[in-house]
Amino acid sequence: EPGGYIGIHSHKDRPAVVYFLQGTDTVTDGDGSVKTFKPGDSGSANHETTHWHRNDGKEPVVFIAVDILHKKK
């Protein structure tokens, strides 16, 4: 929802790809860099990624996220 967020988290154990369908999602990386995603944008996270998401828009943010999990041996 507008003003909502996903708290800071790491992708060290689960790389991910994301496709944005609706809204404006601001992603702040652990180093302080900021990226804004809108419908039609895509993004990715690797083992070095630590970030958090914030909805800065006036409508809900909707995205498809696929985390790649490795089976533990």
PDB file of N, CA, C, O and CB in Angstrom:
ATOM      1  N   GLU A   1       0.831  -1.185   0.000  1.00  0.00           N
ATOM      2  CA  GLU A   1       0.000   0.000   0.000  1.00  0.00           C
ATOM      3  C   GLU A   1       0.881   1.256   0.000  1.00  0.00           C
ATOM      4  O   GLU A   1       2.058   1.173   0.349  1.00  0.00           O
ATOM      5  CB  GLU A   1      -0.948  -0.006   1.217  1.00  0.00           C
ATOM      6  N   PRO A   2       0.340   2.404  -0.380  1.00  0.00           N
ATOM      7  CA  PRO A   2       1.124   3.641  -0.325  1.00  0.00           C
ATOM      8  C   PRO A   2       1.724   3.852   1.066  1.00  0.00           C
ATOM      9  O   PRO A   2       1.040   3.715   2.080  1.00  0.00           O
ATOM     10  CB  PRO A   2       0.247   4.846  -0.709  1.00  0.00           C
ATOM     11  N   GLY A   3       3.008   4.185   1.091  1.00  0.00           N
ATOM     12  CA  GLY A   3       3.714   4.371   2.352  1.00  0.00           C
ATOM     13  C   GLY A   3       4.249   3.082   2.951  1.00  0.00           C
ATOM     14  O   GLY A   3       5.002   3.122   3.924  1.00  0.00           O
ATOM     15  N   GLY A   4       3.879   1.949   2.394  1.00  0.00           N
ATOM     16  CA  GLY A   4       4.327   0.661   2.914  1.00  0.00           C
ATOM     17  C   GLY A   4       5.773   0.384   2.558  1.00  0.00           C
ATOM     18  O   GLY A   4       6.359   1.058   1.711  1.00  0.00           O
ATOM     19  N   TYR A   5       6.331  -0.599   3.205  1.00  0.00           N
ATOM     20  CA  TYR A   5       7.721  -0.944   2.934  1.00  0.00           C
ATOM     21  C   TYR A   5       8.002  -2.412   3.254  1.00  0.00           C
ATOM     22  O   TYR A   5       7.259  -3.063   3.988  1.00  0.00           O
ATOM     23  CB  TYR A   5       8.655  -0.044   3.741  1.00  0.00           C
ATOM     24  N   ILE A   6       9.088  -2.905   2.683  1.00  0.00           N
ATOM     25  CA  ILE A   6       9.655  -4.206   3.023  1.00  0.00           C
ATOM     26  C   ILE A   6      10.982  -3.873   3.693  1.00  0.00           C
ATOM     27  O   ILE A   6      11.837  -3.242   3.072  1.00  0.00           O
ATOM     28  CB  ILE A   6       9.834  -5.167   1.739  1.00  0.00           C
ATOM     29  N   GLY A   7      11.170  -4.276   4.922  1.00  0.00           N
ATOM     30  CA  GLY A   7      12.357  -3.930   5.697  1.00  0.00           C
ATOM     31  C   GLY A   7      13.656  -4.431   5.094  1.00  0.00           C
ATOM     32  O   GLY A   7      13.658  -5.260   4.184  1.00  0.00           O
ATOM     33  N   ILE A   8      14.742  -3.924   5.605  1.00  0.00           N
ATOM     34  CA  ILE A   8      16.066  -4.267   5.101  1.00  0.00           C
ATOM     35  C   ILE A   8      16.299  -5.779   5.203  1.00  0.00           C
ATOM     36  O   ILE A   8      16.004  -6.409   6.219  1.00  0.00           O
ATOM     37  CB  ILE A   8      17.156  -3.496   5.880  1.00  0.00           C
ATOM     38  N   HIS A   9      16.832  -6.331   4.126  1.00  0.00           N
ATOM     39  CA  HIS A   9      17.089  -7.765   4.072  1.00  0.00           C
ATOM     40  C   HIS A   9      18.220  -8.055   3.086  1.00  0.00           C
ATOM     41  O   HIS A   9      18.544  -7.236   2.227  1.00  0.00           O
ATOM     42  CB  HIS A   9      15.810  -8.535   3.672  1.00  0.00           C
ATOM     43  N   SER A  10      18.799  -9.218   3.231  1.00  0.00           N
ATOM     44  CA  SER A  10      19.916  -9.649   2.401  1.00  0.00           C
ATOM     45  C   SER A  10      19.462 -10.755   1.453  1.00  0.00           C
ATOM     46  O   SER A  10      18.516 -11.491   1.733  1.00  0.00           O
ATOM     47  CB  SER A  10      21.092 -10.133   3.277  1.00  0.00           C
ATOM     48  N   HIS A  11      20.151 -10.851   0.343  1.00  0.00           N
ATOM     49  CA  HIS A  11      19.903 -11.936  -0.616  1.00  0.00           C
ATOM     50  C   HIS A  11      21.105 -12.864  -0.688  1.00  0.00           C
ATOM     51  O   HIS A  11      21.316 -13.523  -1.706  1.00  0.00           O
ATOM     52  CB  HIS A  11      19.587 -11.369  -2.016  1.00  0.00           C
ATOM     53  N   LYS A  12      21.896 -12.926   0.377  1.00  0.00           N
ATOM     54  CA  LYS A  12      23.129 -13.724   0.343  1.00  0.00           C
ATOM     55  C   LYS A  12      22.871 -15.195   0.071  1.00  0.00           C
ATOM     56  O   LYS A  12      23.727 -15.875  -0.496  1.00  0.00           O
ATOM     57  CB  LYS A  12      23.871 -13.584   1.648  1.00  0.00           C
ATOM     58  N   ASP A  13      21.703 -15.700   0.466  1.00  0.00           N
ATOM     59  CA  ASP A  13      21.386 -17.113   0.250  1.00  0.00           C
ATOM     60  C   ASP A  13      20.325 -17.342  -0.815  1.00  0.00           C
ATOM     61  O   ASP A  13      19.934 -18.483  -1.065  1.00  0.00           O
ATOM     62  CB  ASP A  13      20.932 -17.728   1.535  1.00  0.00           C
ATOM     63  N   ARG A  14      19.853 -16.264  -1.449  1.00  0.00           N
ATOM     64  CA  ARG A  14      18.770 -16.430  -2.414  1.00  0.00           C
ATOM     65  C   ARG A  14      18.744 -15.283  -3.429  1.00  0.00           C
ATOM     66  O   ARG A  14      18.080 -14.271  -3.205  1.00  0.00           O
ATOM     67  CB  ARG A  14      17.425 -16.517  -1.687  1.00  0.00           C
ATOM     68  N   PRO A  15      19.454 -15.438  -4.528  1.00  0.00           N
ATOM     69  CA  PRO A  15      19.350 -14.433  -5.582  1.00  0.00           C
ATOM     70  C   PRO A  15      17.896 -14.317  -6.040  1.00  0.00           C
ATOM     71  O   PRO A  15      17.106 -15.244  -5.867  1.00  0.00           O
ATOM     72  CB  PRO A  15      20.274 -14.792  -6.778  1.00  0.00           C
ATOM     73  N   ALA A  16      17.555 -13.169  -6.623  1.00  0.00           N
ATOM     74  CA  ALA A  16      16.164 -12.949  -7.025  1.00  0.00           C
ATOM     75  C   ALA A  16      16.085 -12.103  -8.291  1.00  0.00           C
ATOM     76  O   ALA A  16      16.990 -11.327  -8.599  1.00  0.00           O
ATOM     77  CB  ALA A  16      15.380 -12.275  -5.893  1.00  0.00           C
ATOM     78  N   VAL A  17      14.984 -12.269  -9.013  1.00  0.00           N
ATOM     79  CA  VAL A  17      14.619 -11.383 -10.118  1.00  0.00           C
ATOM     80  C   VAL A  17      13.215 -10.868  -9.838  1.00  0.00           C
ATOM     81  O   VAL A  17      12.387 -11.569  -9.257  1.00  0.00           O
ATOM     82  CB  VAL A  17      14.695 -12.121 -11.513  1.00  0.00           C
ATOM     83  N   VAL A  18      12.955  -9.625 -10.262  1.00  0.00           N
ATOM     84  CA  VAL A  18      11.673  -8.973  -9.968  1.00  0.00           C
ATOM     85  C   VAL A  18      11.178  -8.269 -11.221  1.00  0.00           C
ATOM     86  O   VAL A  18      11.956  -7.651 -11.948  1.00  0.00           O
ATOM     87  CB  VAL A  18      11.809  -7.963  -8.785  1.00  0.00           C
ATOM     88  N   TYR A  19       9.863  -8.369 -11.468  1.00  0.00           N
ATOM     89  CA  TYR A  19       9.214  -7.628 -12.555  1.00  0.00           C
ATOM     90  C   TYR A  19       8.092  -6.803 -11.940  1.00  0.00           C
ATOM     91  O   TYR A  19       7.225  -7.346 -11.255  1.00  0.00           O
ATOM     92  CB  TYR A  19       8.664  -8.596 -13.677  1.00  0.00           C
ATOM     93  N   PHE A  20       8.102  -5.497 -12.180  1.00  0.00           N
ATOM     94  CA  PHE A  20       7.140  -4.572 -11.569  1.00  0.00           C
ATOM     95  C   PHE A  20       5.915  -4.384 -12.462  1.00  0.00           C
ATOM     96  O   PHE A  20       6.038  -4.090 -13.651  1.00  0.00           O
ATOM     97  CB  PHE A  20       7.805  -3.212 -11.293  1.00  0.00           C
ATOM     98  N   LEU A  21       4.743  -4.556 -11.873  1.00  0.00           N
ATOM     99  CA  LEU A  21       3.469  -4.478 -12.592  1.00  0.00           C
ATOM    100  C   LEU A  21       2.706  -3.183 -12.326  1.00  0.00           C
ATOM    101  O   LEU A  21       1.998  -2.698 -13.209  1.00  0.00           O
ATOM    102  CB  LEU A  21       2.603  -5.652 -12.218  1.00  0.00           C
ATOM    103  N   GLN A  22       2.835  -2.613 -11.124  1.00  0.00           N
ATOM    104  CA  GLN A  22       2.026  -1.448 -10.745  1.00  0.00           C
ATOM    105  C   GLN A  22       2.732  -0.661  -9.653  1.00  0.00           C
ATOM    106  O   GLN A  22       3.431  -1.232  -8.816  1.00  0.00           O
ATOM    107  CB  GLN A  22       0.617  -1.883 -10.270  1.00  0.00           C
ATOM    108  N   GLY A  23       2.545   0.650  -9.666  1.00  0.00           N
ATOM    109  CA  GLY A  23       3.031   1.495  -8.582  1.00  0.00           C
ATOM    110  C   GLY A  23       4.452   1.989  -8.789  1.00  0.00           C
ATOM    111  O   GLY A  23       5.070   1.767  -9.830  1.00  0.00           O
ATOM    112  N   THR A  24       4.951   2.667  -7.760  1.00  0.00           N
ATOM    113  CA  THR A  24       6.302   3.222  -7.750  1.00  0.00           C
ATOM    114  C   THR A  24       7.028   2.670  -6.533  1.00  0.00           C
ATOM    115  O   THR A  24       6.667   2.970  -5.395  1.00  0.00           O
ATOM    116  CB  THR A  24       6.279   4.790  -7.734  1.00  0.00           C
ATOM    117  N   ASP A  25       8.045   1.866  -6.777  1.00  0.00           N
ATOM    118  CA  ASP A  25       8.787   1.213  -5.708  1.00  0.00           C
ATOM    119  C   ASP A  25      10.193   1.800  -5.644  1.00  0.00           C
ATOM    120  O   ASP A  25      10.933   1.756  -6.627  1.00  0.00           O
ATOM    121  CB  ASP A  25       8.839  -0.323  -5.922  1.00  0.00           C
ATOM    122  N   THR A  26      10.558   2.347  -4.489  1.00  0.00           N
ATOM    123  CA  THR A  26      11.895   2.885  -4.281  1.00  0.00           C
ATOM    124  C   THR A  26      12.703   1.861  -3.500  1.00  0.00           C
ATOM    125  O   THR A  26      12.299   1.432  -2.419  1.00  0.00           O
ATOM    126  CB  THR A  26      11.849   4.253  -3.534  1.00  0.00           C
ATOM    127  N   VAL A  27      13.855   1.469  -4.056  1.00  0.00           N
ATOM    128  CA  VAL A  27      14.711   0.476  -3.418  1.00  0.00           C
ATOM    129  C   VAL A  27      15.999   1.176  -2.993  1.00  0.00           C
ATOM    130  O   VAL A  27      16.682   1.799  -3.806  1.00  0.00           O
ATOM    131  CB  VAL A  27      15.007  -0.734  -4.379  1.00  0.00           C
ATOM    132  N   THR A  28      16.315   1.060  -1.702  1.00  0.00           N
ATOM    133  CA  THR A  28      17.542   1.634  -1.164  1.00  0.00           C
ATOM    134  C   THR A  28      18.492   0.491  -0.824  1.00  0.00           C
ATOM    135  O   THR A  28      18.167  -0.387  -0.025  1.00  0.00           O
ATOM    136  CB  THR A  28      17.254   2.523   0.093  1.00  0.00           C
ATOM    137  N   ASP A  29      19.671   0.514  -1.443  1.00  0.00           N
ATOM    138  CA  ASP A  29      20.683  -0.508  -1.190  1.00  0.00           C
ATOM    139  C   ASP A  29      21.445  -0.200   0.093  1.00  0.00           C
ATOM    140  O   ASP A  29      21.404   0.921   0.600  1.00  0.00           O
ATOM    141  CB  ASP A  29      21.657  -0.610  -2.377  1.00  0.00           C
ATOM    142  N   GLY A  30      22.132  -1.200   0.607  1.00  0.00           N
ATOM    143  CA  GLY A  30      22.903  -1.057   1.824  1.00  0.00           C
ATOM    144  C   GLY A  30      23.957   0.039   1.755  1.00  0.00           C
ATOM    145  O   GLY A  30      24.342   0.595   2.784  1.00  0.00           O
ATOM    146  N   ASP A  31      24.430   0.357   0.545  1.00  0.00           N
ATOM    147  CA  ASP A  31      25.432   1.412   0.391  1.00  0.00           C
ATOM    148  C   ASP A  31      24.810   2.802   0.288  1.00  0.00           C
ATOM    149  O   ASP A  31      25.519   3.795   0.126  1.00  0.00           O
ATOM    150  CB  ASP A  31      26.276   1.144  -0.834  1.00  0.00           C
ATOM    151  N   GLY A  32      23.456   2.869   0.385  1.00  0.00           N
ATOM    152  CA  GLY A  32      22.753   4.148   0.327  1.00  0.00           C
ATOM    153  C   GLY A  32      22.282   4.555  -1.052  1.00  0.00           C
ATOM    154  O   GLY A  32      21.559   5.543  -1.182  1.00  0.00           O
ATOM    155  N   SER A  33      22.669   3.822  -2.091  1.00  0.00           N
ATOM    156  CA  SER A  33      22.198   4.154  -3.433  1.00  0.00           C
ATOM    157  C   SER A  33      20.706   3.830  -3.544  1.00  0.00           C
ATOM    158  O   SER A  33      20.209   2.902  -2.906  1.00  0.00           O
ATOM    159  CB  SER A  33      23.012   3.382  -4.512  1.00  0.00           C
ATOM    160  N   VAL A  34      20.005   4.613  -4.369  1.00  0.00           N
ATOM    161  CA  VAL A  34      18.546   4.503  -4.486  1.00  0.00           C
ATOM    162  C   VAL A  34      18.167   4.287  -5.945  1.00  0.00           C
ATOM    163  O   VAL A  34      18.713   4.928  -6.842  1.00  0.00           O
ATOM    164  CB  VAL A  34      17.845   5.772  -3.923  1.00  0.00           C
ATOM    165  N   LYS A  35      17.222   3.372  -6.171  1.00  0.00           N
ATOM    166  CA  LYS A  35      16.668   3.122  -7.500  1.00  0.00           C
ATOM    167  C   LYS A  35      15.151   3.182  -7.387  1.00  0.00           C
ATOM    168  O   LYS A  35      14.578   2.734  -6.394  1.00  0.00           O
ATOM    169  CB  LYS A  35      17.143   1.736  -8.076  1.00  0.00           C
ATOM    170  N   THR A  36      14.504   3.735  -8.406  1.00  0.00           N
ATOM    171  CA  THR A  36      13.045   3.787  -8.441  1.00  0.00           C
ATOM    172  C   THR A  36      12.557   2.922  -9.591  1.00  0.00           C
ATOM    173  O   THR A  36      13.029   3.044 -10.721  1.00  0.00           O
ATOM    174  CB  THR A  36      12.534   5.253  -8.590  1.00  0.00           C
ATOM    175  N   PHE A  37      11.597   2.040  -9.285  1.00  0.00           N
ATOM    176  CA  PHE A  37      11.045   1.129 -10.284  1.00  0.00           C
ATOM    177  C   PHE A  37       9.582   1.448 -10.524  1.00  0.00           C
ATOM    178  O   PHE A  37       8.842   1.760  -9.591  1.00  0.00           O
ATOM    179  CB  PHE A  37      11.208  -0.334  -9.843  1.00  0.00           C
ATOM    180  N   LYS A  38       9.170   1.367 -11.788  1.00  0.00           N
ATOM    181  CA  LYS A  38       7.792   1.612 -12.204  1.00  0.00           C
ATOM    182  C   LYS A  38       7.322   0.435 -13.050  1.00  0.00           C
ATOM    183  O   LYS A  38       8.129  -0.427 -13.397  1.00  0.00           O
ATOM    184  CB  LYS A  38       7.670   2.953 -12.996  1.00  0.00           C
ATOM    185  N   PRO A  39       6.039   0.377 -13.388  1.00  0.00           N
ATOM    186  CA  PRO A  39       5.528  -0.739 -14.188  1.00  0.00           C
ATOM    187  C   PRO A  39       6.355  -0.962 -15.461  1.00  0.00           C
ATOM    188  O   PRO A  39       6.686  -0.021 -16.182  1.00  0.00           O
ATOM    189  CB  PRO A  39       4.068  -0.488 -14.559  1.00  0.00           C
ATOM    190  N   GLY A  40       6.674  -2.227 -15.710  1.00  0.00           N
ATOM    191  CA  GLY A  40       7.472  -2.603 -16.871  1.00  0.00           C
ATOM    192  C   GLY A  40       8.956  -2.723 -16.577  1.00  0.00           C
ATOM    193  O   GLY A  40       9.707  -3.278 -17.378  1.00  0.00           O
ATOM    194  N   ASP A  41       9.386  -2.203 -15.424  1.00  0.00           N
ATOM    195  CA  ASP A  41      10.789  -2.316 -15.036  1.00  0.00           C
ATOM    196  C   ASP A  41      11.059  -3.700 -14.450  1.00  0.00           C
ATOM    197  O   ASP A  41      10.148  -4.397 -14.003  1.00  0.00           O
ATOM    198  CB  ASP A  41      11.165  -1.214 -14.020  1.00  0.00           C
ATOM    199  N   SER A  42      12.328  -4.072 -14.466  1.00  0.00           N
ATOM    200  CA  SER A  42      12.740  -5.309 -13.815  1.00  0.00           C
ATOM    201  C   SER A  42      14.011  -5.034 -13.028  1.00  0.00           C
ATOM    202  O   SER A  42      14.718  -4.058 -13.280  1.00  0.00           O
ATOM    203  CB  SER A  42      12.958  -6.455 -14.853  1.00  0.00           C
ATOM    204  N   GLY A  43      14.285  -5.900 -12.083  1.00  0.00           N
ATOM    205  CA  GLY A  43      15.479  -5.761 -11.267  1.00  0.00           C
ATOM    206  C   GLY A  43      15.958  -7.126 -10.825  1.00  0.00           C
ATOM    207  O   GLY A  43      15.293  -8.141 -11.030  1.00  0.00           O
ATOM    208  N   SER A  44      17.127  -7.124 -10.213  1.00  0.00           N
ATOM    209  CA  SER A  44      17.674  -8.389  -9.716  1.00  0.00           C
ATOM    210  C   SER A  44      18.464  -8.128  -8.441  1.00  0.00           C
ATOM    211  O   SER A  44      18.854  -6.999  -8.147  1.00  0.00           O
ATOM    212  CB  SER A  44      18.574  -9.070 -10.789  1.00  0.00           C
ATOM    213  N   ALA A  45      18.683  -9.186  -7.708  1.00  0.00           N
ATOM    214  CA  ALA A  45      19.485  -9.131  -6.485  1.00  0.00           C
ATOM    215  C   ALA A  45      20.395 -10.344  -6.477  1.00  0.00           C
ATOM    216  O   ALA A  45      19.971 -11.450  -6.813  1.00  0.00           O
ATOM    217  CB  ALA A  45      18.583  -9.089  -5.199  1.00  0.00           C
ATOM    218  N   ASN A  46      21.656 -10.135  -6.091  1.00  0.00           N
ATOM    219  CA  ASN A  46      22.581 -11.257  -6.011  1.00  0.00           C
ATOM    220  C   ASN A  46      23.074 -11.427  -4.578  1.00  0.00           C
ATOM    221  O   ASN A  46      22.581 -10.767  -3.664  1.00  0.00           O
ATOM    222  CB  ASN A  46      23.769 -11.052  -6.971  1.00  0.00           C
ATOM    223  N   HIS A  47      24.048 -12.315  -4.387  1.00  0.00           N
ATOM    224  CA  HIS A  47      24.521 -12.638  -3.037  1.00  0.00           C
ATOM    225  C   HIS A  47      25.125 -11.434  -2.305  1.00  0.00           C
ATOM    226  O   HIS A  47      25.283 -11.478  -1.085  1.00  0.00           O
ATOM    227  CB  HIS A  47      25.549 -13.745  -3.113  1.00  0.00           C
ATOM    228  N   GLU A  48      25.460 -10.372  -3.022  1.00  0.00           N
ATOM    229  CA  GLU A  48      26.015  -9.172  -2.396  1.00  0.00           C
ATOM    230  C   GLU A  48      24.948  -8.135  -2.048  1.00  0.00           C
ATOM    231  O   GLU A  48      25.264  -7.104  -1.454  1.00  0.00           O
ATOM    232  CB  GLU A  48      27.043  -8.548  -3.310  1.00  0.00           C
ATOM    233  N   THR A  49      23.699  -8.390  -2.407  1.00  0.00           N
ATOM    234  CA  THR A  49      22.634  -7.401  -2.248  1.00  0.00           C
ATOM    235  C   THR A  49      22.033  -7.397  -0.846  1.00  0.00           C
ATOM    236  O   THR A  49      21.603  -8.428  -0.329  1.00  0.00           O
ATOM    237  CB  THR A  49      21.547  -7.656  -3.261  1.00  0.00           C
ATOM    238  N   THR A  50      22.015  -6.208  -0.248  1.00  0.00           N
ATOM    239  CA  THR A  50      21.244  -5.933   0.959  1.00  0.00           C
ATOM    240  C   THR A  50      20.461  -4.660   0.640  1.00  0.00           C
ATOM    241  O   THR A  50      21.051  -3.661   0.228  1.00  0.00           O
ATOM    242  CB  THR A  50      22.175  -5.772   2.263  1.00  0.00           C
ATOM    243  N   HIS A  51      19.148  -4.685   0.826  1.00  0.00           N
ATOM    244  CA  HIS A  51      18.332  -3.525   0.459  1.00  0.00           C
ATOM    245  C   HIS A  51      16.998  -3.537   1.176  1.00  0.00           C
ATOM    246  O   HIS A  51      16.662  -4.477   1.896  1.00  0.00           O
ATOM    247  CB  HIS A  51      18.108  -3.485  -1.044  1.00  0.00           C
ATOM    248  N   TRP A  52      16.243  -2.462   0.961  1.00  0.00           N
ATOM    249  CA  TRP A  52      14.856  -2.402   1.445  1.00  0.00           C
ATOM    250  C   TRP A  52      14.023  -1.658   0.418  1.00  0.00           C
ATOM    251  O   TRP A  52      14.549  -0.875  -0.372  1.00  0.00           O
ATOM    252  CB  TRP A  52      14.764  -1.706   2.849  1.00  0.00           C
ATOM    253  N   HIS A  53      12.705  -1.909   0.431  1.00  0.00           N
ATOM    254  CA  HIS A  53      11.752  -1.337  -0.532  1.00  0.00           C
ATOM    255  C   HIS A  53      10.801  -0.387   0.179  1.00  0.00           C
ATOM    256  O   HIS A  53      10.444  -0.604   1.337  1.00  0.00           O
ATOM    257  CB  HIS A  53      10.955  -2.455  -1.253  1.00  0.00           C
ATOM    258  N   ARG A  54      10.387   0.682  -0.531  1.00  0.00           N
ATOM    259  CA  ARG A  54       9.386   1.609   0.010  1.00  0.00           C
ATOM    260  C   ARG A  54       8.449   2.028  -1.123  1.00  0.00           C
ATOM    261  O   ARG A  54       8.896   2.311  -2.234  1.00  0.00           O
ATOM    262  CB  ARG A  54      10.069   2.864   0.669  1.00  0.00           C
ATOM    263  N   ASN A  55       7.164   2.065  -0.837  1.00  0.00           N
ATOM    264  CA  ASN A  55       6.171   2.523  -1.808  1.00  0.00           C
ATOM    265  C   ASN A  55       6.012   4.028  -1.658  1.00  0.00           C
ATOM    266  O   ASN A  55       5.419   4.499  -0.687  1.00  0.00           O
ATOM    267  CB  ASN A  55       4.801   1.792  -1.611  1.00  0.00           C
ATOM    268  N   ASP A  56       6.543   4.788  -2.621  1.00  0.00           N
ATOM    269  CA  ASP A  56       6.450   6.248  -2.596  1.00  0.00           C
ATOM    270  C   ASP A  56       5.291   6.781  -3.419  1.00  0.00           C
ATOM    271  O   ASP A  56       5.110   7.994  -3.523  1.00  0.00           O
ATOM    272  CB  ASP A  56       7.732   6.851  -3.093  1.00  0.00           C
ATOM    273  N   GLY A  57       4.512   5.895  -4.000  1.00  0.00           N
ATOM    274  CA  GLY A  57       3.434   6.330  -4.885  1.00  0.00           C
ATOM    275  C   GLY A  57       2.094   6.463  -4.184  1.00  0.00           C
ATOM    276  O   GLY A  57       1.997   6.394  -2.959  1.00  0.00           O
ATOM    277  N   LYS A  58       1.070   6.656  -4.993  1.00  0.00           N
ATOM    278  CA  LYS A  58      -0.298   6.836  -4.491  1.00  0.00           C
ATOM    279  C   LYS A  58      -1.165   5.604  -4.705  1.00  0.00           C
ATOM    280  O   LYS A  58      -2.358   5.625  -4.405  1.00  0.00           O
ATOM    281  CB  LYS A  58      -0.945   8.028  -5.163  1.00  0.00           C
ATOM    282  N   GLU A  59      -0.569   4.524  -5.225  1.00  0.00           N
ATOM    283  CA  GLU A  59      -1.298   3.278  -5.437  1.00  0.00           C
ATOM    284  C   GLU A  59      -0.454   2.120  -4.932  1.00  0.00           C
ATOM    285  O   GLU A  59       0.748   2.277  -4.722  1.00  0.00           O
ATOM    286  CB  GLU A  59      -1.659   3.086  -6.936  1.00  0.00           C
ATOM    287  N   PRO A  60      -1.065   0.963  -4.735  1.00  0.00           N
ATOM    288  CA  PRO A  60      -0.289  -0.194  -4.279  1.00  0.00           C
ATOM    289  C   PRO A  60       0.811  -0.559  -5.280  1.00  0.00           C
ATOM    290  O   PRO A  60       0.647  -0.397  -6.489  1.00  0.00           O
ATOM    291  CB  PRO A  60      -1.215  -1.400  -4.056  1.00  0.00           C
ATOM    292  N   VAL A  61       1.912  -1.042  -4.763  1.00  0.00           N
ATOM    293  CA  VAL A  61       2.974  -1.596  -5.609  1.00  0.00           C
ATOM    294  C   VAL A  61       2.682  -3.083  -5.782  1.00  0.00           C
ATOM    295  O   VAL A  61       2.419  -3.799  -4.816  1.00  0.00           O
ATOM    296  CB  VAL A  61       4.412  -1.358  -4.981  1.00  0.00           C
ATOM    297  N   VAL A  62       2.733  -3.528  -7.028  1.00  0.00           N
ATOM    298  CA  VAL A  62       2.538  -4.946  -7.338  1.00  0.00           C
ATOM    299  C   VAL A  62       3.729  -5.393  -8.172  1.00  0.00           C
ATOM    300  O   VAL A  62       4.061  -4.774  -9.183  1.00  0.00           O
ATOM    301  CB  VAL A  62       1.175  -5.200  -8.098  1.00  0.00           C
ATOM    302  N   PHE A  63       4.366  -6.473  -7.738  1.00  0.00           N
ATOM    303  CA  PHE A  63       5.468  -7.025  -8.511  1.00  0.00           C
ATOM    304  C   PHE A  63       5.501  -8.534  -8.369  1.00  0.00           C
ATOM    305  O   PHE A  63       4.949  -9.109  -7.431  1.00  0.00           O
ATOM    306  CB  PHE A  63       6.802  -6.416  -8.069  1.00  0.00           C
ATOM    307  N   ILE A  64       6.162  -9.149  -9.322  1.00  0.00           N
ATOM    308  CA  ILE A  64       6.397 -10.591  -9.279  1.00  0.00           C
ATOM    309  C   ILE A  64       7.865 -10.769  -8.911  1.00  0.00           C
ATOM    310  O   ILE A  64       8.749 -10.274  -9.609  1.00  0.00           O
ATOM    311  CB  ILE A  64       6.043 -11.300 -10.663  1.00  0.00           C
ATOM    312  N   ALA A  65       8.122 -11.474  -7.816  1.00  0.00           N
ATOM    313  CA  ALA A  65       9.492 -11.738  -7.382  1.00  0.00           C
ATOM    314  C   ALA A  65       9.731 -13.245  -7.400  1.00  0.00           C
ATOM    315  O   ALA A  65       8.914 -14.027  -6.914  1.00  0.00           O
ATOM    316  CB  ALA A  65       9.759 -11.147  -5.960  1.00  0.00           C
ATOM    317  N   VAL A  66      10.855 -13.625  -7.964  1.00  0.00           N
ATOM    318  CA  VAL A  66      11.236 -15.029  -7.992  1.00  0.00           C
ATOM    319  C   VAL A  66      12.583 -15.153  -7.285  1.00  0.00           C
ATOM    320  O   VAL A  66      13.602 -14.674  -7.782  1.00  0.00           O
ATOM    321  CB  VAL A  66      11.304 -15.580  -9.465  1.00  0.00           C
ATOM    322  N   ASP A  67      12.577 -15.790  -6.137  1.00  0.00           N
ATOM    323  CA  ASP A  67      13.812 -16.057  -5.406  1.00  0.00           C
ATOM    324  C   ASP A  67      14.320 -17.435  -5.816  1.00  0.00           C
ATOM    325  O   ASP A  67      13.546 -18.384  -5.941  1.00  0.00           O
ATOM    326  CB  ASP A  67      13.588 -15.975  -3.858  1.00  0.00           C
ATOM    327  N   ILE A  68      15.622 -17.530  -6.020  1.00  0.00           N
ATOM    328  CA  ILE A  68      16.220 -18.789  -6.456  1.00  0.00           C
ATOM    329  C   ILE A  68      16.846 -19.447  -5.241  1.00  0.00           C
ATOM    330  O   ILE A  68      17.852 -18.980  -4.707  1.00  0.00           O
ATOM    331  CB  ILE A  68      17.281 -18.566  -7.589  1.00  0.00           C
ATOM    332  N   LEU A  69      16.241 -20.524  -4.823  1.00  0.00           N
ATOM    333  CA  LEU A  69      16.697 -21.242  -3.633  1.00  0.00           C
ATOM    334  C   LEU A  69      17.527 -22.453  -4.045  1.00  0.00           C
ATOM    335  O   LEU A  69      17.191 -23.155  -4.999  1.00  0.00           O
ATOM    336  CB  LEU A  69      15.494 -21.681  -2.759  1.00  0.00           C
ATOM    337  N   HIS A  70      18.597 -22.683  -3.325  1.00  0.00           N
ATOM    338  CA  HIS A  70      19.452 -23.830  -3.588  1.00  0.00           C
ATOM    339  C   HIS A  70      19.140 -24.908  -2.560  1.00  0.00           C
ATOM    340  O   HIS A  70      19.070 -24.647  -1.359  1.00  0.00           O
ATOM    341  CB  HIS A  70      20.959 -23.433  -3.549  1.00  0.00           C
ATOM    342  N   LYS A  71      18.956 -26.108  -3.052  1.00  0.00           N
ATOM    343  CA  LYS A  71      18.699 -27.233  -2.158  1.00  0.00           C
ATOM    344  C   LYS A  71      19.937 -27.514  -1.320  1.00  0.00           C
ATOM    345  O   LYS A  71      21.038 -27.666  -1.850  1.00  0.00           O
ATOM    346  CB  LYS A  71      18.286 -28.491  -2.958  1.00  0.00           C
ATOM    347  N   LYS A  72      19.748 -27.581  -0.017  1.00  0.00           N
ATOM    348  CA  LYS A  72      20.865 -27.878   0.879  1.00  0.00           C
ATOM    349  C   LYS A  72      21.231 -29.342   0.750  1.00  0.00           C
ATOM    350  O   LYS A  72      20.365 -30.204   0.605  1.00  0.00           O
ATOM    351  CB  LYS A  72      20.513 -27.532   2.348  1.00  0.00           C
ATOM    352  N   LYS A  73      22.516 -29.611   0.804  1.00  0.00           N
ATOM    353  CA  LYS A  73      23.002 -30.996   0.671  1.00  0.00           C
ATOM    354  C   LYS A  73      23.149 -31.631   2.019  1.00  0.00           C
ATOM    355  O   LYS A  73      23.546 -32.792   2.114  1.00  0.00           O
ATOM    356  CB  LYS A  73      24.336 -31.046  -0.072  1.00  0.00           C
TER     357      LYS A  73
END
